Amino acid sequence: MNGLEKMKFLGMAFVLCSVSFVSCSDDDEGEKKAGYGEENGHEWVDLGLPSGLKWATCNVGAAAPEQTGEFYAWGEITPKATYGWNNYAWSDEYGNEMTKYTKASEKELELEDDAARQNMGGGWFTPSYDDWSELRNNCTWLWTEQNGVKGFLVTSTSAKTSIFLPAAGYKLYNDYLYNAEDPYGSYWSSSVYTNDRKQAWEVYFGIGVGKDALYINDIGRNAGLPVRAVCK
């Protein structure tokens, strides 16, 4: 084998070794990301829930799990400067009469009014009261801090996966209701509160360790809350 042939042989061997190395790296990364995937460009986590629902890793409008994202009134799809009855899409200016989601059959947000679907697209939607209950009952909830932001690390009891829910507070009228020293989180569900159609179900949590710190309450539909999306 002459000098030129040796150089060609060594060059081919180097390329083959490089390909093999990259392939192994990709396989390792795939193993690390088991239980994760994407829907319409947004990452989801499989928490091994009975329903099979996948939860987004970030709030709607956020680029990282610890970011607040945008705030939305219930049934609205764009954020705004103030969150009062006078500028709520589905009521009169005083909040006395609701103009949509008033019938007994209207229990959940329509997709056209769903901030998750309209901002993230694909198969994303806002979780219902039952979906939040499932998350509460099938995961461990650990109050912690991630990149300087306090919130809950929600970990599957059946899979090695988790999501982080930042304690982002909420907005009402011109106020941002948040206390950095004693923070709490509020997230919308897609479910209207049927005993009072001016209200919708929210998930609320404050400082504490374990799922007992998580509550599902009703709050006025005009309030501005973050949204954490799910998909099937």
Beta strands, then each sheet from edge to edge (+ up, - down):
strand 1: 36-39
strand 2: 42-46
strand 3: 54-59
strand 4: 139-146
strand 5: 149-156
strand 6: 162-166
strand 7: 170-172
strand 8: 175-177
strand 9: 185-192
strand 10: 199-205
strand 11: 214-220
strand 12: 228-231
sheet 1: 1+ 2- 3+ 12-
sheet 2: 4+ 5- 6+
sheet 3: 7+ 8-
sheet 4: 9+ 10- 11+
end
